[in-house]
Structures are given as structure tokens and as C-alpha cells.
Amino acid sequence: MDSQMKLFSNMLYGKIISILGKRKAITIDTRVRSEDLEIIAKLVEEKKLKSIIGRMYDFESTPAAFSHLASRRTQGKIVIKI
């Protein structure tokens, strides 16, 4: 499936979920630019931007990590150490 068709199908799926379900879905198409990455790197270096890690799991505990993710009660990122 080419990228345009995949994007279209994801947008359509999101609309159907939004119409039929309780959850709302939106699609955002982004393009990575080197200037944007440089800005993000600068913000991280200046400690103005940081990611929040909710829980860390060992690789062996990957099923538990996915269970936690499926609970939809996570705050922050879930990290699996390899």
C-alpha cells in the first residue's frame, strides 16, 4: 500500500471511529525537517523540554508493559529496556 493510500485509509478509519464510537480520532500528517530537530535538540540541552517516563520494564516483562498500556491508565511514557 503506498503512503497516500495508507494515510487516506487511516483518516477514513478515524472518521468512522469518531462517528460510531465514544472516542474521537484525528489524523495529523507531519514531515520531519532538520530545522525542527535542531530546535528540539536545543530545547532538550537547555532542559526546557523533557519526556516524562511513567514506568520502565525489563524486556522479559514486555507482556506486563503491554497490559499496563492497554489499561489506558498510564501517565507518561512506558519504556522497555532491551
SEZA-34621 format. One line per field, with one value per residue: x negated, y negated, z negated of N, C-alpha, C, O, CB in turn; residue number from 1. Coordinates in nm, 3 decimals. Each point is the difference from the previous one (the first is absolute). Glycine has a CB too. Example, Ala and Ser with C-alpha at 12.3 -4.5 7.8 and 13.67 -1.06 7.14 Angstrom:
2
nxx c(-1.319	-0.154)
nyy c(0.569	-0.222)
nzz c(-0.780	0.197)
caxx c(0.089	-0.082)
cayy c(-0.119	-0.119)
cazz c(0.000	-0.006)
cxx c(-0.090	0.077)
cyy c(-0.120	-0.109)
czz c(0.000	-0.073)
oxx c(-0.104	-0.051)
oyy c(0.002	-0.111)
ozz c(-0.066	-0.017)
cbxx c(0.293	-0.067)
cbyy c(0.115	0.174)
cbzz c(-0.059	0.232)
resi c(1	2)
! end
This chain:
82
nxx c(-0.086	-0.165	-0.060	0.284	0.117	-0.098	0.149	0.274	0.001	-0.053	0.246	0.199	-0.071	0.066	0.291	0.074	-0.085	0.184	0.267	-0.015	-0.116	0.100	-0.249	0.031	-0.176	-0.147	-0.132	-0.242	-0.083	-0.270	-0.166	-0.213	-0.058	-0.301	0.188	0.127	-0.281	-0.102	0.247	-0.050	-0.303	0.077	0.205	-0.217	-0.212	0.208	0.070	0.242	0.062	0.037	0.136	0.187	-0.193	0.341	-0.225	-0.312	0.145	-0.294	0.034	0.169	0.234	0.067	0.252	-0.030	-0.009	0.277	0.145	-0.075	0.124	0.281	0.034	0.037	-0.218	-0.260	-0.034	-0.211	-0.052	0.114	-0.345	0.041	-0.300	-0.058)
nyy c(0.118	-0.212	-0.119	-0.042	0.269	-0.068	-0.280	0.128	0.211	-0.219	-0.174	0.244	0.078	-0.288	0.003	0.270	-0.104	-0.259	0.164	0.213	-0.150	-0.157	-0.068	-0.289	0.179	-0.293	0.154	-0.189	0.053	-0.039	-0.060	0.109	-0.329	0.116	-0.227	0.222	0.112	-0.289	-0.037	0.274	-0.065	-0.270	0.142	0.212	-0.222	-0.150	0.290	-0.112	0.337	0.208	0.226	-0.024	0.291	0.053	0.197	0.028	0.278	0.129	0.003	0.155	-0.233	0.036	0.107	-0.250	-0.200	0.103	-0.025	-0.303	-0.054	0.122	-0.213	-0.232	-0.028	-0.134	-0.261	0.005	0.118	0.287	-0.029	0.306	-0.047	0.117)
nzz c(0.000	0.217	-0.278	0.141	-0.119	-0.298	-0.002	0.085	-0.235	-0.231	0.098	-0.014	-0.294	-0.107	0.115	-0.143	-0.285	0.026	0.059	-0.230	-0.266	-0.217	0.205	0.134	0.212	0.038	0.245	-0.138	0.332	-0.217	0.256	-0.243	0.071	-0.065	-0.135	-0.189	-0.093	-0.088	-0.195	-0.147	-0.065	-0.146	-0.198	-0.100	-0.074	-0.189	-0.188	0.250	0.000	-0.268	0.180	-0.261	-0.015	-0.065	-0.051	0.052	0.117	-0.069	0.314	-0.223	0.020	0.352	-0.162	-0.194	0.250	0.107	-0.286	-0.005	0.284	-0.080	-0.252	0.240	-0.290	0.210	-0.181	0.279	0.259	-0.081	-0.026	0.139	-0.182	0.316)
caxx c(0.086	-0.084	0.017	0.121	0.115	-0.002	0.045	0.144	0.073	-0.006	0.091	0.134	0.022	0.018	0.132	0.100	-0.007	0.054	0.145	0.068	-0.044	-0.007	-0.131	-0.022	-0.130	-0.043	-0.122	-0.091	-0.110	-0.115	-0.124	-0.114	-0.096	-0.121	0.008	0.083	-0.079	-0.101	0.070	0.032	-0.126	-0.040	0.089	-0.040	-0.128	0.027	0.090	0.132	0.086	-0.039	0.107	0.040	0.004	0.093	-0.052	-0.102	0.011	-0.103	0.049	0.076	0.131	0.071	0.146	0.054	-0.001	0.113	0.122	0.010	0.039	0.139	0.088	0.026	-0.017	-0.141	-0.038	-0.138	-0.040	-0.037	-0.130	-0.042	-0.146	-0.047)
cayy c(-0.118	-0.119	-0.086	-0.081	0.086	0.033	-0.120	-0.013	0.103	-0.037	-0.112	0.054	0.081	-0.095	-0.062	0.101	0.017	-0.121	-0.005	0.114	0.029	-0.107	-0.065	-0.083	0.025	-0.096	0.040	-0.111	0.038	-0.085	0.024	-0.034	-0.091	-0.008	-0.120	0.033	0.087	-0.084	-0.077	0.094	0.035	-0.117	-0.006	0.107	-0.041	-0.110	0.056	-0.061	0.105	0.132	0.098	0.053	0.146	0.050	0.126	0.070	0.145	0.081	0.064	0.119	-0.045	-0.067	0.020	-0.085	-0.138	-0.013	0.003	-0.133	-0.091	0.029	-0.047	-0.142	-0.076	-0.036	-0.141	-0.002	0.101	0.132	0.033	0.139	0.005	0.114)
cazz c(0.000	0.003	-0.118	0.012	-0.025	-0.142	-0.069	0.025	-0.074	-0.141	-0.020	0.010	-0.120	-0.111	0.013	-0.034	-0.146	-0.061	0.021	-0.061	-0.136	-0.098	0.011	0.119	0.062	0.101	0.069	0.025	0.087	-0.029	0.072	-0.085	0.063	-0.082	-0.085	-0.116	-0.087	-0.065	-0.105	-0.107	-0.066	-0.080	-0.115	-0.090	-0.059	-0.094	-0.101	0.013	0.052	-0.050	0.009	-0.129	0.004	-0.099	-0.052	0.078	-0.009	0.063	0.122	-0.038	-0.051	0.108	-0.008	-0.106	0.051	0.090	-0.083	-0.061	0.108	0.036	-0.106	0.030	-0.123	-0.010	0.004	0.045	0.097	-0.047	0.058	-0.012	0.009	0.079)
cxx c(-0.090	0.038	0.126	0.125	0.008	0.050	0.151	0.078	-0.002	0.095	0.145	0.035	0.025	0.136	0.109	0.004	0.063	0.152	0.071	-0.034	0.001	-0.131	-0.010	-0.141	-0.029	-0.128	-0.083	-0.114	-0.116	-0.119	-0.114	-0.096	-0.120	0.003	0.082	-0.077	-0.107	0.061	0.031	-0.126	-0.046	0.086	-0.035	-0.130	0.020	0.093	0.135	0.104	-0.050	0.120	0.027	0.015	0.090	-0.051	-0.106	0.014	-0.125	0.061	0.087	0.141	0.082	0.150	0.066	0.006	0.118	0.133	0.023	0.045	0.147	0.098	0.043	-0.006	-0.144	-0.017	-0.148	-0.026	-0.031	-0.127	-0.029	-0.151	-0.040	-0.144)
cyy c(-0.123	-0.095	-0.084	0.084	0.036	-0.119	-0.015	0.103	-0.029	-0.114	0.049	0.081	-0.091	-0.066	0.098	0.021	-0.120	-0.004	0.108	0.021	-0.121	-0.078	-0.076	0.025	-0.110	0.053	-0.124	0.053	-0.096	0.041	-0.047	-0.087	-0.013	-0.122	0.028	0.087	-0.079	-0.081	0.091	0.037	-0.115	-0.010	0.108	-0.036	-0.108	0.043	-0.071	0.101	0.133	0.093	0.055	0.151	0.046	0.126	0.056	0.148	0.064	0.067	0.122	-0.034	-0.073	0.026	-0.086	-0.146	-0.023	0.005	-0.136	-0.103	0.019	-0.049	-0.145	-0.087	-0.046	-0.151	-0.003	0.114	0.132	0.039	0.147	0.003	0.127	0.030)
czz c(0.000	-0.114	0.007	-0.029	-0.148	-0.081	0.015	-0.082	-0.150	-0.031	0.001	-0.124	-0.120	0.003	-0.042	-0.152	-0.070	0.011	-0.081	-0.147	-0.090	0.010	0.130	0.052	0.102	0.063	0.027	0.085	-0.026	0.086	-0.090	0.080	-0.093	-0.091	-0.126	-0.098	-0.073	-0.114	-0.118	-0.077	-0.090	-0.126	-0.103	-0.071	-0.106	-0.113	-0.003	0.052	-0.054	0.016	-0.140	0.014	-0.114	-0.068	0.093	-0.026	0.060	0.122	-0.031	-0.046	0.106	-0.003	-0.108	0.045	0.093	-0.075	-0.064	0.104	0.036	-0.106	0.019	-0.126	-0.018	0.003	0.036	0.098	-0.069	0.073	-0.025	0.022	0.073	-0.035)
oxx c(-0.088	0.106	0.064	0.092	0.109	0.079	0.069	0.102	0.099	0.065	0.080	0.110	0.090	0.062	0.094	0.107	0.072	0.068	0.102	0.079	0.036	-0.008	0.057	-0.094	0.089	-0.072	0.050	-0.066	0.014	-0.011	0.005	-0.041	0.014	-0.052	-0.035	0.008	-0.029	-0.061	-0.020	0.002	-0.048	-0.052	0.006	-0.012	-0.067	0.036	0.064	0.119	-0.118	0.115	-0.090	0.080	-0.026	-0.003	0.001	0.021	-0.057	0.122	0.099	0.089	0.094	0.078	0.110	0.093	0.066	0.095	0.112	0.085	0.071	0.117	0.097	0.062	-0.043	0.076	-0.082	0.092	-0.046	-0.005	0.015	-0.048	0.043	-0.059)
oyy c(-0.013	0.015	-0.023	-0.047	0.006	0.017	-0.029	-0.033	0.025	0.000	-0.042	-0.014	0.025	-0.018	-0.038	0.007	0.016	-0.045	-0.027	0.060	-0.110	-0.116	0.039	0.014	-0.043	0.079	-0.101	0.096	-0.121	0.114	-0.110	0.033	0.002	0.005	-0.046	-0.021	0.028	-0.017	-0.039	0.004	0.023	-0.028	-0.025	0.019	0.001	-0.081	-0.010	-0.028	0.033	-0.042	0.009	0.048	-0.026	0.008	-0.023	0.043	-0.052	0.014	0.025	0.085	-0.072	-0.094	-0.051	-0.073	-0.104	-0.069	-0.050	-0.085	-0.098	-0.024	-0.047	-0.106	-0.031	-0.072	0.058	0.075	0.002	-0.004	0.049	-0.036	0.110	0.093)
ozz c(-0.085	-0.061	-0.102	-0.067	-0.057	-0.093	-0.097	-0.059	-0.069	-0.104	-0.083	-0.054	-0.080	-0.105	-0.070	-0.060	-0.098	-0.092	-0.063	-0.073	0.042	-0.040	0.102	-0.078	0.073	-0.061	0.048	-0.037	0.015	0.043	-0.057	0.111	-0.122	-0.112	-0.109	-0.121	-0.117	-0.105	-0.115	-0.123	-0.111	-0.108	-0.120	-0.121	-0.103	-0.085	-0.105	0.001	0.013	-0.002	-0.084	0.080	-0.117	-0.123	0.121	-0.113	0.095	0.010	0.069	0.004	-0.033	0.021	0.021	-0.034	-0.006	0.037	-0.004	-0.029	0.022	0.030	-0.059	-0.005	-0.111	0.067	-0.072	0.035	-0.115	0.123	-0.112	0.108	-0.035	0.055)
cbxx c(0.275	-0.132	-0.310	-0.207	-0.126	-0.272	-0.292	-0.150	-0.157	-0.303	-0.246	-0.130	-0.236	-0.306	-0.179	-0.140	-0.282	-0.281	-0.140	-0.077	-0.175	0.154	-0.160	0.257	-0.066	0.178	0.065	0.128	0.144	0.093	0.107	0.065	0.170	-0.076	0.016	0.198	0.072	-0.066	0.120	0.191	-0.015	-0.023	0.175	0.127	-0.049	-0.068	-0.264	-0.229	0.171	-0.282	0.027	0.037	-0.207	0.188	0.218	-0.178	0.310	-0.242	-0.304	-0.303	-0.196	-0.284	-0.146	-0.184	-0.316	-0.232	-0.145	-0.265	-0.306	-0.197	-0.209	0.081	0.230	-0.139	0.260	-0.162	-0.044	0.247	-0.098	0.274	-0.068	0.216)
cbyy c(0.136	0.008	0.017	-0.099	0.086	0.142	-0.080	-0.053	0.142	0.076	-0.114	0.019	0.158	-0.022	-0.107	0.107	0.122	-0.074	-0.065	0.043	0.289	0.251	0.141	-0.189	0.293	-0.275	0.300	-0.211	0.215	-0.147	0.083	0.183	-0.131	0.112	-0.099	0.007	0.163	0.004	-0.115	0.087	0.125	-0.092	-0.068	0.151	0.057	-0.080	0.073	-0.194	-0.166	-0.057	0.051	-0.266	0.043	-0.107	0.070	-0.242	0.038	0.025	-0.106	0.025	0.055	0.112	0.285	0.231	0.098	0.174	0.295	0.146	0.101	0.222	0.208	0.178	0.161	0.287	-0.128	-0.180	-0.181	0.070	-0.285	0.126	-0.242	-0.150)
cbzz c(-0.038	0.311	0.079	0.236	0.291	0.129	0.135	0.291	0.247	0.095	0.191	0.303	0.174	0.107	0.256	0.284	0.122	0.146	0.294	0.295	0.051	-0.110	-0.241	-0.005	-0.108	-0.064	0.058	-0.182	0.163	-0.277	0.287	-0.242	0.244	0.293	0.314	0.264	0.271	0.321	0.289	0.258	0.305	0.318	0.267	0.269	0.317	0.272	-0.029	0.040	0.197	-0.162	0.323	-0.144	0.219	0.254	-0.234	0.103	-0.083	-0.231	0.050	-0.067	-0.193	0.116	0.060	-0.139	-0.013	0.144	-0.041	-0.137	0.065	0.098	-0.096	0.196	0.009	0.043	-0.101	-0.252	0.266	-0.172	0.079	-0.028	-0.180	0.131)
resi c(1	2	3	4	5	6	7	8	9	10	11	12	13	14	15	16	17	18	19	20	21	22	23	24	25	26	27	28	29	30	31	32	33	34	35	36	37	38	39	40	41	42	43	44	45	46	47	48	49	50	51	52	53	54	55	56	57	58	59	60	61	62	63	64	65	66	67	68	69	70	71	72	73	74	75	76	77	78	79	80	81	82)
! end
